[in-house]
Amino acid sequence: MGEHKDETQTTIRDVGRQGTTAAASASGSSTTVADHPDAPIEAATIEELEEQPADISRPPTPRFIQDEGAWKRLKWVPYPVRRFSRFIAKWAQGPTNPRDFKIEPYFPRVQHAPIWLLDKYLPNPKHRLWLLFGYLAVWIVTFALVMRQGIVATEIQGWGTPITIGCGNTYWVSGNGCGLDGNDCRPFNGSGFAFRCPANCASYAVLNPRAVGNQEIIYQPLIVGGPSTNGSVGSAVYRGDSFICGAAVHAGVVSNTQGGCGVVNLIGTQRNYNGSTRNGISSVGFDSYFPLSISFESGVDCMSRDMRWPLLAVSVVFSVVLSLFTTSPALFFFAEFVGLYWTVGLATDPPNYSDVPTLISVELGRFLPAMFTAWVMYDKMGVRRVLNGLTAQVEKTVLWLGACWVGALTNYTFDFIPIQRLTPHDLDQQPGARAALAIIIILLFVIVASQVWFFRQEGRLIRYLKVYALFLGGIIVCLVLPDLSLRIHHYILALLLLPGTSMQTRPSLLYQGLLIGFFVNGIARWGWDSFLQTSYALQGDATLGSPLPSILAPPLISLAGDVWNITFSWASPPGPEFDGISVLVNDVERFRAYFSDEFDNANNFTWTRKNSTKENEYFRFAWMEGSTSQDYTMAGTWTDEGNWIDMLPGPSKVKARSSDWNERIDLKR
């Protein structure tokens, strides 16, 4: 139809040419009158007339008047701004002839070699399918056999099979979590059990300051005590609120890289805990006493090993081979996604668990929604576009898969960055966090600028700018919601940035693989945590900002006789909601009274000790609201000589609940 239409239609220009030709052929006739109105034009062609303006005497219209109609509702916008906006809008549309980027492999004969081998020796699709099933089955069986070696631990004579505990398990809960005099955390001695620790417990740290006497520690393992100078494992004594696995690494009982097992004993009240740096962990000293202490059996014969590194090696090798010999984008993506997920969830960065069946149950609950999200990322967020038609097998393996493993192992690969959580509270209190965030923002700006240029060259910039405008609008809405705070988790960051990698370039391969790894690590380790959280959930065991008791100075001190005593009094509470007071002595709650109880003496507190006690004692005070304690004061010190040192202003960072979710060991043997 198109060709017929072109042949039958005659343009105005063709008519003009025919008229000119006819006039030329008739010019010799004497009957032609040159000035006749219907006579053909000889002096000028139709083309020349088309190029002439309608009214050459009329001056050109100024540009700002031409644009008046389009901007008549925005007359208040300065003309330079409007002009720049038009320029940006035109620039964003991209070139007249946009291009789709495709990766042309370096050394194509080398990168196409795996595909050539498959085509030569396995041309039958059915044979390839059976080979794929067999390969995946071997991967799964090998992974399971290696993992089984890490599950099995030899029995310890007299103690039985070691019990698996997490890096944050303790005997003692911080603050007043163990109740008055620590009775909720009994027994204090004469007990113990055989334990088994995972690897990498040296990096398990408290995320909010934790009080130890008049000290506060943060962003390091909570370990108080250790061996005496040049002492053996058997001489290592730790406070009961120390992380058991971290203390075991510090004492040399287990390895940080391979984990291990041992026996921990409760040894009751101990004094003068020695701080030291051993096996890559620094412990804190404490120059007073604590009612619950732990030590480790020396010479325990136990075979146990954390198999995360062998399991990682197995998955890396199998994933690399699969990547080299796979050209199907769907097969490559989903097989690698599943392999990464289970490697992270079961080996390299598992959540806290007590036994393997519980761990598998937790990961299965997260896996199904993760697979649905994986399909969305593949089909709707640019993964298919990047991988489709990609034959650079080596570059795909190095850039996409390599970056994906780097992102999935973020607990190791990015552990050096001094940012634990993207919250204003953490950025304020963690040294170097703001500088690190500034560097990350600069890098992101450079990456975004380069990706914008690529999108413009493909003519897709405006569409993706609209997508990110929706993202930005959603973030703004989340920020203004009352009583809720926005928390950007690993998986949220990956989902936000992933559409910006939907083009087949080498940088996009790298960025996309890294983001997929972030997503896998975030879900397998932490689950589908909400991106909108209450202030209480984000706060963890940080201070509440509540009023602090005002201690009337000076306290009354009596040093007469064999028993010394010190008496504290305080001003009235600032509001009726504060109906009681709590006092910690050496980080143990020793006094709790309520103002409305006639049997409680809630106006003062007297503490006694023998004059032979040559140790400092540390006191903290907090208002009670029902059964919940508010912020405690900083520690005041009653010295070994009987003198009182006032507490510094401000709250003490000690609460009963921990943001790192360490659990108390409650085993009696």
Secondary structure per residue as TSV (DSSP state, phi and psi in degrees):
chain	resnum	aa	ss	phi	psi
A	1	M	-	360.0	-41.2
A	2	G	H	-61.9	-41.6
A	3	E	H	-67.4	-40.4
A	4	H	H	-62.8	-40.4
A	5	K	H	-63.5	-40.3
A	6	D	H	-65.4	-32.7
A	7	E	H	-77.8	-32.9
A	8	T	H	-90.2	-25.9
A	9	Q	-	-83.2	144.2
A	10	T	-	-120.1	129.2
A	11	T	-	-82.4	163.0
A	12	I	H	-61.6	-36.2
A	13	R	H	-63.1	-38.2
A	14	D	H	-65.4	-39.8
A	15	V	H	-60.4	-42.4
A	16	G	H	-61.8	-40.6
A	17	R	H	-65.0	-39.6
A	18	Q	H	-64.0	-42.6
A	19	G	H	-62.3	-38.6
A	20	T	H	-66.4	-40.0
A	21	T	H	-64.9	-43.0
A	22	A	H	-62.7	-39.9
A	23	A	H	-64.0	-39.1
A	24	A	H	-65.5	-37.3
A	25	S	H	-72.1	-24.8
A	26	A	T	-98.6	7.4
A	27	S	T	-68.3	-23.4
A	28	G	T	-82.0	-9.6
A	29	S	-	-76.7	134.9
A	30	S	T	-74.9	-15.0
A	31	T	T	-82.1	-9.4
A	32	T	-	-78.1	129.7
A	33	V	-	-102.4	117.9
A	34	A	T	-63.7	-34.3
A	35	D	T	-96.8	16.1
A	36	H	-	-67.8	141.2
A	37	P	T	-60.4	-30.0
A	38	D	T	-94.1	3.3
A	39	A	S	-69.6	145.3
A	40	P	-	-62.4	150.4
A	41	I	-	-82.0	127.0
A	42	E	-	-105.3	-29.3
A	43	A	S	-76.5	-23.7
A	44	A	S	-145.8	143.3
A	45	T	-	-87.9	169.5
A	46	I	H	-63.0	-37.1
A	47	E	H	-61.2	-39.0
A	48	E	H	-68.0	-37.0
A	49	L	H	-68.0	-35.2
A	50	E	H	-66.0	-28.2
A	51	E	H	-81.4	-13.6
A	52	Q	S	-82.7	140.0
A	53	P	-	-68.9	156.5
A	54	A	S	-62.8	-38.6
A	55	D	-	-142.5	95.5
A	56	I	T	-71.5	-16.3
A	57	S	T	-81.8	-12.9
A	58	R	S	-83.6	129.7
A	59	P	-	-69.9	151.5
A	60	P	-	-64.8	146.9
A	61	T	-	-77.1	130.9
A	62	P	-	-58.0	148.8
A	63	R	H	-62.5	-39.3
A	64	F	H	-66.4	-26.6
A	65	I	H	-76.2	-36.4
A	66	Q	H	-60.6	-37.4
A	67	D	T	-84.0	-1.4
A	68	E	T	-62.4	-37.9
A	69	G	T	-65.3	-42.8
A	70	A	T	-69.0	-27.0
A	71	W	T	-114.6	19.3
A	72	K	G	-65.0	-23.2
A	73	R	G	-87.2	-9.8
A	74	L	G	-121.5	42.9
A	75	K	T	-64.1	-21.7
A	76	W	T	-74.1	-13.7
A	77	V	S	-78.3	125.7
A	78	P	-	-57.7	147.0
A	79	Y	H	-59.5	-41.0
A	80	P	H	-59.5	-35.8
A	81	V	H	-66.8	-43.3
A	82	R	H	-62.5	-40.5
A	83	R	H	-65.4	-42.0
A	84	F	H	-66.7	-37.4
A	85	S	H	-63.4	-42.3
A	86	R	H	-62.7	-36.9
A	87	F	H	-65.4	-43.9
A	88	I	H	-64.4	-42.8
A	89	A	H	-62.6	-40.8
A	90	K	H	-69.8	-38.9
A	91	W	H	-65.5	-38.0
A	92	A	H	-66.8	-22.7
A	93	Q	T	-67.3	-18.0
A	94	G	-	88.0	-179.8
A	95	P	-	-68.3	164.5
A	96	T	S	-62.8	-38.4
A	97	N	S	-115.4	86.3
A	98	P	-	-66.3	159.6
A	99	R	-	-127.8	146.9
A	100	D	-	-97.3	123.2
A	101	F	-	-74.3	134.0
A	102	K	-	-133.5	136.6
A	103	I	-	-80.1	119.4
A	104	E	-	-93.0	114.4
A	105	P	-	-64.1	140.9
A	106	Y	S	-72.5	143.3
A	107	F	S	48.4	63.9
A	108	P	H	-58.1	-33.9
A	109	R	H	-64.0	-36.9
A	110	V	H	-70.4	-45.9
A	111	Q	H	-72.6	-26.1
A	112	H	T	-88.6	-3.7
A	113	A	H	-58.7	-44.8
A	114	P	H	-59.9	-38.9
A	115	I	H	-67.0	-39.9
A	116	W	H	-63.2	-40.1
A	117	L	H	-63.1	-41.5
A	118	L	H	-65.5	-43.8
A	119	D	H	-63.6	-32.3
A	120	K	H	-80.8	-44.3
A	121	Y	H	-101.0	-17.9
A	122	L	-	-135.6	67.6
A	123	P	-	-74.4	-20.7
A	124	N	-	-78.6	123.1
A	125	P	H	-60.2	-34.5
A	126	K	H	-65.4	-40.0
A	127	H	H	-64.0	-38.6
A	128	R	H	-65.1	-38.2
A	129	L	H	-64.3	-43.7
A	130	W	H	-64.7	-38.3
A	131	L	H	-62.9	-39.3
A	132	L	H	-63.4	-47.5
A	133	F	H	-60.2	-43.6
A	134	G	H	-64.2	-39.5
A	135	Y	H	-64.2	-46.9
A	136	L	H	-63.6	-36.6
A	137	A	H	-64.9	-41.0
A	138	V	H	-64.0	-39.9
A	139	W	H	-58.9	-48.4
A	140	I	H	-64.7	-44.9
A	141	V	H	-65.4	-43.3
A	142	T	H	-61.8	-43.2
A	143	F	H	-60.9	-44.5
A	144	A	H	-65.3	-40.5
A	145	L	H	-66.7	-41.5
A	146	V	H	-67.2	-40.2
A	147	M	H	-64.2	-35.1
A	148	R	H	-61.9	-33.2
A	149	Q	H	-64.0	-29.2
A	150	G	H	-83.2	-19.9
A	151	I	H	-77.8	-37.3
A	152	V	-	-75.3	132.5
A	153	A	-	-134.9	138.1
A	154	T	-	-70.1	149.2
A	155	E	-	-69.9	146.8
A	156	I	B	-101.7	124.6
A	157	Q	T	-58.0	125.4
A	158	G	T	87.2	-9.7
A	159	W	T	-125.4	-18.1
A	160	G	B	85.6	-161.2
A	161	T	S	-76.9	132.4
A	162	P	-	-61.9	144.9
A	163	I	E	-97.8	131.9
A	164	T	E	-73.0	128.7
A	165	I	-	-127.1	163.8
A	166	G	-	-90.4	170.6
A	167	C	T	-65.9	-22.0
A	168	G	T	-103.0	10.5
A	169	N	-	-72.3	139.7
A	170	T	B	-138.2	167.1
A	171	Y	S	-87.4	-27.9
A	172	W	S	-120.1	133.5
A	173	V	-	-89.0	141.2
A	174	S	S	-68.6	164.7
A	175	G	T	66.5	-136.0
A	176	N	T	-102.6	25.8
A	177	G	T	-65.6	-20.3
A	178	C	T	-92.8	4.9
A	179	G	-	80.7	-178.6
A	180	L	G	-63.9	129.0
A	181	D	G	60.0	15.3
A	182	G	G	72.6	18.8
A	183	N	G	-64.0	-26.5
A	184	D	G	-76.0	-7.2
A	185	C	G	-113.1	16.2
A	186	R	-	-71.5	157.4
A	187	P	-	-80.1	158.4
A	188	F	-	-93.6	-21.2
A	189	N	E	-152.4	175.3
A	190	G	E	71.9	22.5
A	191	S	E	-142.8	168.4
A	192	G	E	172.7	178.2
A	193	F	E	-163.9	162.1
A	194	A	E	-86.5	130.9
A	195	F	E	-126.0	164.1
A	196	R	E	-138.2	126.2
A	197	C	E	-109.6	145.2
A	198	P	-	-75.6	176.9
A	199	A	S	-81.9	167.4
A	200	N	-	66.6	29.0
A	201	C	G	-76.2	-13.3
A	202	A	G	-66.8	-21.5
A	203	S	G	-93.9	1.1
A	204	Y	-	-81.3	115.0
A	205	A	-	-129.0	160.1
A	206	V	-	-79.0	140.3
A	207	L	S	-99.6	-7.1
A	208	N	S	-129.6	151.2
A	209	P	-	-56.6	136.4
A	210	R	E	-119.5	131.2
A	211	A	E	-82.3	133.7
A	212	V	E	-134.5	99.5
A	213	G	T	64.1	-126.3
A	214	N	T	-98.6	17.1
A	215	Q	E	-108.5	162.4
A	216	E	E	-138.1	130.3
A	217	I	E	-116.1	151.4
A	218	I	-	-157.0	150.5
A	219	Y	S	55.7	38.1
A	220	Q	S	-154.8	160.7
A	221	P	-	-61.9	142.2
A	222	L	-	-83.2	93.8
A	223	I	-	-133.9	117.6
A	224	V	B	-116.9	115.2
A	225	G	E	111.3	-165.2
A	226	G	E	150.9	-174.4
A	227	P	-	-67.8	156.9
A	228	S	-	-68.1	169.7
A	229	T	T	-55.6	123.6
A	230	N	T	57.5	26.9
A	231	G	-	-85.0	166.8
A	232	S	-	-89.5	177.9
A	233	V	G	-60.2	-40.0
A	234	G	G	-64.8	-21.4
A	235	S	G	-90.3	-3.1
A	236	A	-	-75.5	123.2
A	237	V	E	-124.7	131.3
A	238	Y	E	-127.0	148.8
A	239	R	E	-64.1	152.4
A	240	G	T	-68.4	-14.9
A	241	D	T	-91.1	7.5
A	242	S	S	-75.0	148.3
A	243	F	-	-64.2	125.1
A	244	I	H	-64.1	-47.7
A	245	C	H	-67.7	-40.4
A	246	G	H	-63.2	-40.0
A	247	A	H	-65.6	-36.6
A	248	A	H	-66.2	-37.4
A	249	V	H	-66.4	-43.9
A	250	H	H	-59.9	-39.9
A	251	A	H	-78.3	-12.9
A	252	G	T	87.6	14.5
A	253	V	S	-75.5	-41.4
A	254	V	S	-125.3	162.3
A	255	S	B	-92.9	140.8
A	256	N	T	-71.6	-33.5
A	257	T	T	-81.5	-29.9
A	258	Q	T	-118.2	-2.4
A	259	G	B	70.9	-158.5
A	260	G	E	154.0	-172.3
A	261	C	E	-136.1	164.7
A	262	G	E	-172.1	-168.4
A	263	V	E	-128.3	128.2
A	264	V	E	-110.3	138.9
A	265	N	E	-120.3	144.6
A	266	L	E	-90.3	127.7
A	267	I	E	-125.1	20.0
A	268	G	-	69.9	-151.0
A	269	T	-	-72.9	130.9
A	270	Q	E	-133.5	167.1
A	271	R	E	-132.7	154.6
A	272	N	E	52.2	75.3
A	273	Y	E	-80.6	131.0
A	274	N	-	-88.4	129.1
A	275	G	-	-91.0	144.3
A	276	S	-	-163.4	170.6
A	277	T	E	-116.0	116.9
A	278	R	E	-143.5	139.3
A	279	N	T	53.1	36.6
A	280	G	T	82.2	7.3
A	281	I	E	-126.1	134.2
A	282	S	E	-100.9	126.4
A	283	S	-	-100.8	163.0
A	284	V	B	-103.2	139.1
A	285	G	-	-86.4	156.8
A	286	F	E	-144.3	121.1
A	287	D	E	-95.2	29.1
A	288	S	E	-139.6	-156.0
A	289	Y	E	-112.2	162.0
A	290	F	E	-147.2	140.5
A	291	P	S	-72.8	-20.5
A	292	L	-	-127.7	125.7
A	293	S	E	-133.4	159.2
A	294	I	E	-129.6	154.5
A	295	S	E	-144.3	170.6
A	296	F	E	-119.9	141.4
A	297	E	-	-67.6	137.8
A	298	S	S	-98.5	153.3
A	299	G	S	71.1	25.8
A	300	V	-	-78.2	130.5
A	301	D	-	-93.6	104.6
A	302	C	-	-148.6	131.1
A	303	M	-	-109.2	112.3
A	304	S	-	-154.3	140.2
A	305	R	-	-145.9	134.3
A	306	D	-	-78.0	122.5
A	307	M	-	-96.7	24.0
A	308	R	H	-63.7	-37.7
A	309	W	H	-73.3	-43.4
A	310	P	H	-60.6	-39.2
A	311	L	H	-65.4	-38.8
A	312	L	H	-63.1	-42.1
A	313	A	H	-61.5	-42.7
A	314	V	H	-59.3	-49.4
A	315	S	H	-67.7	-38.3
A	316	V	H	-63.0	-46.1
A	317	V	H	-62.6	-49.1
A	318	F	H	-64.9	-38.2
A	319	S	H	-69.2	-36.0
A	320	V	H	-66.3	-46.2
A	321	V	H	-62.3	-43.2
A	322	L	H	-61.4	-40.1
A	323	S	H	-64.5	-41.5
A	324	L	H	-66.4	-33.4
A	325	F	T	-104.9	11.7
A	326	T	-	-115.9	128.2
A	327	T	-	-108.8	-17.9
A	328	S	-	-70.9	120.7
A	329	P	H	-64.3	-37.4
A	330	A	H	-67.8	-46.4
A	331	L	H	-61.1	-44.7
A	332	F	H	-60.7	-50.6
A	333	F	H	-65.6	-51.2
A	334	F	H	-71.6	-35.3
A	335	A	H	-66.0	-42.8
A	336	E	H	-69.6	-36.9
A	337	F	H	-61.9	-46.7
A	338	V	H	-64.3	-43.7
A	339	G	H	-61.2	-43.4
A	340	L	H	-64.6	-42.8
A	341	Y	H	-59.3	-50.7
A	342	W	H	-73.2	-27.1
A	343	T	H	-68.4	-42.4
A	344	V	I	-68.4	-46.2
A	345	G	I	-69.0	-29.7
A	346	L	I	-105.5	-15.1
A	347	A	I	-131.1	-66.0
A	348	T	I	-79.2	-31.5
A	349	D	S	-151.2	61.4
A	350	P	-	-75.8	155.7
A	351	P	-	-70.3	166.8
A	352	N	-	-61.8	134.9
A	353	Y	-	-150.1	158.1
A	354	S	S	-101.5	-26.2
A	355	D	S	-154.4	162.6
A	356	V	H	-65.3	-42.5
A	357	P	H	-56.7	-39.0
A	358	T	H	-64.8	-40.5
A	359	L	H	-62.3	-45.7
A	360	I	H	-63.4	-39.2
A	361	S	H	-61.8	-42.7
A	362	V	H	-63.3	-45.3
A	363	E	H	-69.3	-33.6
A	364	L	H	-64.8	-38.4
A	365	G	H	-62.5	-29.0
A	366	R	H	-90.8	-20.5
A	367	F	H	-71.0	-43.8
A	368	L	H	-61.9	-50.5
A	369	P	H	-64.7	-27.7
A	370	A	H	-65.9	-38.3
A	371	M	H	-68.5	-37.6
A	372	F	H	-62.4	-43.7
A	373	T	H	-64.9	-34.6
A	374	A	H	-61.7	-40.8
A	375	W	H	-63.5	-41.3
A	376	V	H	-61.6	-43.5
A	377	M	H	-63.5	-39.1
A	378	Y	H	-70.5	-47.5
A	379	D	H	-89.3	-29.3
A	380	K	H	-116.2	-13.3
A	381	M	S	-119.5	16.2
A	382	G	S	104.7	-5.9
A	383	V	H	-66.7	-43.0
A	384	R	H	-59.8	-42.9
A	385	R	H	-61.8	-37.5
A	386	V	H	-72.1	-40.8
A	387	L	H	-89.5	-18.6
A	388	N	T	-68.2	127.2
A	389	G	T	75.4	7.6
A	390	L	-	-80.9	117.9
A	391	T	-	-113.0	4.2
A	392	A	-	-81.3	80.6
A	393	Q	H	-62.8	-41.4
A	394	V	H	-70.6	-44.0
A	395	E	H	-64.9	-39.3
A	396	K	I	-60.2	-41.9
A	397	T	I	-68.5	-43.2
A	398	V	I	-74.1	-48.8
A	399	L	I	-79.4	-54.3
A	400	W	I	-76.3	-57.0
A	401	L	I	-68.7	-40.3
A	402	G	H	-61.2	-45.6
A	403	A	H	-65.5	-33.0
A	404	C	H	-63.9	-42.4
A	405	W	H	-65.8	-37.5
A	406	V	H	-61.0	-43.9
A	407	G	H	-67.8	-37.3
A	408	A	H	-68.8	-25.3
A	409	L	T	-101.7	36.5
A	410	T	H	-61.6	-24.6
A	411	N	H	-67.7	-13.4
A	412	Y	H	-112.1	-46.9
A	413	T	H	-71.6	-31.0
A	414	F	T	-115.6	19.8
A	415	D	T	-67.4	-20.9
A	416	F	T	-76.0	-16.4
A	417	I	S	-74.5	124.8
A	418	P	S	-80.3	50.1
A	419	I	-	-132.1	112.6
A	420	Q	S	-88.1	-42.9
A	421	R	-	-143.2	142.4
A	422	L	-	-85.0	67.9
A	423	T	S	-125.5	148.9
A	424	P	H	-56.7	-36.0
A	425	H	H	-61.9	-47.2
A	426	D	H	-68.8	-38.7
A	427	L	H	-64.6	-30.4
A	428	D	H	-75.1	-37.6
A	429	Q	H	-99.3	-15.2
A	430	Q	S	-90.8	121.4
A	431	P	T	-60.6	132.5
A	432	G	T	81.9	-1.6
A	433	A	H	-67.6	-44.0
A	434	R	H	-67.0	-40.1
A	435	A	H	-64.3	-42.6
A	436	A	H	-63.1	-40.6
A	437	L	H	-64.1	-38.6
A	438	A	H	-63.1	-41.9
A	439	I	H	-64.0	-42.3
A	440	I	H	-62.4	-40.6
A	441	I	H	-64.8	-39.9
A	442	I	H	-63.3	-44.7
A	443	L	H	-62.1	-42.1
A	444	L	H	-63.2	-38.0
A	445	F	H	-62.4	-43.9
A	446	V	H	-63.3	-43.5
A	447	I	H	-64.8	-44.0
A	448	V	H	-62.9	-41.1
A	449	A	H	-60.9	-43.0
A	450	S	H	-67.2	-39.5
A	451	Q	H	-67.1	-34.9
A	452	V	H	-61.2	-41.0
A	453	W	H	-63.3	-43.2
A	454	F	H	-63.8	-43.1
A	455	F	H	-62.6	-38.4
A	456	R	H	-64.4	-41.1
A	457	Q	H	-63.1	-29.3
A	458	E	T	-88.7	-2.6
A	459	G	T	73.6	21.9
A	460	R	-	-116.8	11.8
A	461	L	H	-65.9	-45.5
A	462	I	H	-62.3	-40.7
A	463	R	H	-62.6	-41.2
A	464	Y	H	-77.6	-27.1
A	465	L	H	-64.6	-36.0
A	466	K	H	-65.1	-40.4
A	467	V	H	-61.2	-46.9
A	468	Y	H	-74.0	-22.5
A	469	A	H	-65.9	-38.2
A	470	L	H	-65.1	-42.8
A	471	F	H	-58.7	-46.2
A	472	L	H	-63.5	-40.3
A	473	G	H	-62.4	-40.7
A	474	G	H	-63.7	-39.5
A	475	I	H	-64.3	-41.4
A	476	I	H	-62.9	-40.7
A	477	V	H	-61.8	-43.3
A	478	C	H	-63.3	-35.4
A	479	L	H	-70.1	-28.0
A	480	V	H	-96.0	-1.9
A	481	L	S	-66.0	134.8
A	482	P	T	-73.9	144.4
A	483	D	T	65.0	12.7
A	484	L	-	-132.2	145.7
A	485	S	E	-121.4	141.9
A	486	L	E	-81.5	129.9
A	487	R	-	-124.2	116.7
A	488	I	-	-89.1	101.9
A	489	H	-	-83.1	175.0
A	490	H	H	-54.1	-52.0
A	491	Y	H	-69.8	-31.1
A	492	I	H	-66.9	-44.5
A	493	L	H	-59.6	-42.4
A	494	A	H	-63.8	-44.1
A	495	L	H	-67.5	-33.4
A	496	L	H	-69.7	-39.0
A	497	L	H	-92.3	-17.0
A	498	L	G	-60.5	-41.5
A	499	P	G	-58.4	-26.2
A	500	G	G	-74.3	2.8
A	501	T	G	-113.8	15.0
A	502	S	-	-84.7	60.8
A	503	M	S	-153.1	151.2
A	504	Q	-	-89.8	79.3
A	505	T	S	-127.8	161.9
A	506	R	H	-65.0	-42.6
A	507	P	H	-59.8	-38.9
A	508	S	H	-66.6	-35.9
A	509	L	H	-56.9	-46.8
A	510	L	H	-64.5	-49.4
A	511	Y	H	-64.0	-42.4
A	512	Q	H	-65.9	-42.7
A	513	G	H	-61.2	-41.0
A	514	L	H	-62.9	-42.4
A	515	L	H	-68.4	-38.5
A	516	I	H	-62.3	-39.5
A	517	G	H	-63.8	-41.7
A	518	F	H	-57.8	-45.0
A	519	F	H	-61.4	-46.7
A	520	V	H	-61.6	-45.7
A	521	N	H	-63.4	-42.7
A	522	G	H	-62.6	-42.5
A	523	I	H	-76.8	-45.4
A	524	A	H	-65.4	-34.7
A	525	R	H	-88.0	-46.7
A	526	W	H	-111.7	-14.2
A	527	G	-	81.5	-169.0
A	528	W	S	-89.4	64.3
A	529	D	-	-68.7	144.4
A	530	S	-	-67.6	143.2
A	531	F	S	-84.3	-9.4
A	532	L	E	-115.0	117.5
A	533	Q	E	-130.5	152.9
A	534	T	-	-73.1	160.3
A	535	S	H	-61.9	-33.1
A	536	Y	H	-66.1	-40.5
A	537	A	H	-66.9	-39.6
A	538	L	H	-72.3	-27.6
A	539	Q	H	-70.0	-35.3
A	540	G	T	60.8	-127.4
A	541	D	T	-100.9	24.4
A	542	A	S	-75.9	171.7
A	543	T	-	-68.2	154.7
A	544	L	-	-93.1	-14.8
A	545	G	-	78.7	21.8
A	546	S	-	-81.6	161.7
A	547	P	-	-62.2	151.7
A	548	L	-	-108.9	145.4
A	549	P	-	-60.9	141.2
A	550	S	-	-99.8	108.8
A	551	I	B	-82.7	126.8
A	552	L	-	-73.0	122.7
A	553	A	S	-99.9	151.1
A	554	P	S	-86.9	158.8
A	555	P	-	-68.2	154.6
A	556	L	E	-83.7	123.0
A	557	I	E	-119.5	131.2
A	558	S	E	-122.3	121.5
A	559	L	-	-112.7	19.7
A	560	A	-	-83.4	141.6
A	561	G	S	78.2	-166.1
A	562	D	S	-80.6	-16.2
A	563	V	E	-116.4	124.3
A	564	W	E	-95.8	152.5
A	565	N	E	-145.4	155.3
A	566	I	E	-135.7	133.8
A	567	T	E	-119.4	129.7
A	568	F	E	-111.1	142.6
A	569	S	E	-128.7	159.0
A	570	W	B	-142.6	158.7
A	571	A	-	-73.6	166.3
A	572	S	-	-63.4	151.2
A	573	P	-	-64.6	153.4
A	574	P	S	-74.5	-10.7
A	575	G	S	-159.2	161.2
A	576	P	T	-68.1	-18.8
A	577	E	T	-69.2	-21.3
A	578	F	-	-91.5	100.8
A	579	D	-	-106.4	7.8
A	580	G	E	-161.8	-179.9
A	581	I	E	-140.8	145.7
A	582	S	E	-124.8	141.5
A	583	V	E	-126.7	128.0
A	584	L	E	-102.4	135.9
A	585	V	E	-122.2	119.2
A	586	N	T	54.2	42.7
A	587	D	T	67.7	17.9
A	588	V	E	-121.8	132.6
A	589	E	E	-70.8	118.8
A	590	R	E	-113.3	-10.3
A	591	F	E	-151.6	134.0
A	592	R	E	-147.8	126.2
A	593	A	E	-144.5	153.2
A	594	Y	E	-119.1	137.1
A	595	F	T	-67.8	-27.8
A	596	S	T	-85.1	-7.5
A	597	D	-	-91.4	117.7
A	598	E	T	-68.6	-19.1
A	599	F	T	-87.6	-10.5
A	600	D	S	-94.9	136.7
A	601	N	-	-93.2	85.1
A	602	A	T	-93.8	12.8
A	603	N	T	-97.1	-21.8
A	604	N	E	-155.5	166.8
A	605	F	E	-140.7	129.1
A	606	T	E	-115.9	130.1
A	607	W	E	-118.7	134.7
A	608	T	E	-119.2	156.5
A	609	R	E	-158.3	160.5
A	610	K	E	-74.7	146.8
A	611	N	T	-69.2	-12.4
A	612	S	T	-81.2	-9.7
A	613	T	-	-75.8	106.0
A	614	K	-	-101.4	60.6
A	615	E	S	-141.0	148.2
A	616	N	-	-72.0	150.3
A	617	E	E	-128.8	142.8
A	618	Y	E	-118.9	129.3
A	619	F	E	-118.8	136.4
A	620	R	E	-133.5	149.2
A	621	F	E	-130.4	143.1
A	622	A	E	-148.9	146.2
A	623	W	E	-73.3	150.6
A	624	M	E	-106.9	142.9
A	625	E	E	-123.7	93.3
A	626	G	T	70.6	-127.6
A	627	S	T	-95.5	5.2
A	628	T	E	-104.5	130.2
A	629	S	E	-84.8	146.7
A	630	Q	-	-93.8	-158.8
A	631	D	-	-66.8	139.1
A	632	Y	E	-90.7	153.0
A	633	T	E	-71.3	168.7
A	634	M	-	-65.4	164.0
A	635	A	-	-79.0	129.7
A	636	G	E	-95.9	149.6
A	637	T	E	-117.6	127.1
A	638	W	E	-99.5	107.1
A	639	T	-	-72.6	169.2
A	640	D	T	-65.6	-18.4
A	641	E	T	-94.0	1.3
A	642	G	S	92.3	7.3
A	643	N	-	-90.0	154.7
A	644	W	E	-109.1	130.4
A	645	I	E	-112.8	118.3
A	646	D	-	-62.1	151.0
A	647	M	-	-73.6	151.0
A	648	L	-	-73.2	158.7
A	649	P	S	-68.8	156.0
A	650	G	S	100.0	168.5
A	651	P	E	-83.6	157.6
A	652	S	E	-95.1	137.2
A	653	K	-	-84.6	77.3
A	654	V	-	-144.5	122.8
A	655	K	-	-136.3	172.1
A	656	A	S	-85.9	-15.8
A	657	R	S	-116.6	143.6
A	658	S	-	-113.4	136.0
A	659	S	T	-73.3	-17.7
A	660	D	T	-92.2	6.4
A	661	W	-	58.0	40.6
A	662	N	-	-70.1	147.1
A	663	E	-	-115.2	147.6
A	664	R	B	-84.8	136.0
A	665	I	-	-75.0	126.9
A	666	D	-	-128.2	68.9
A	667	L	-	-123.0	135.4
A	668	K	-	-123.7	121.0
A	669	R	-	-127.8	360.0
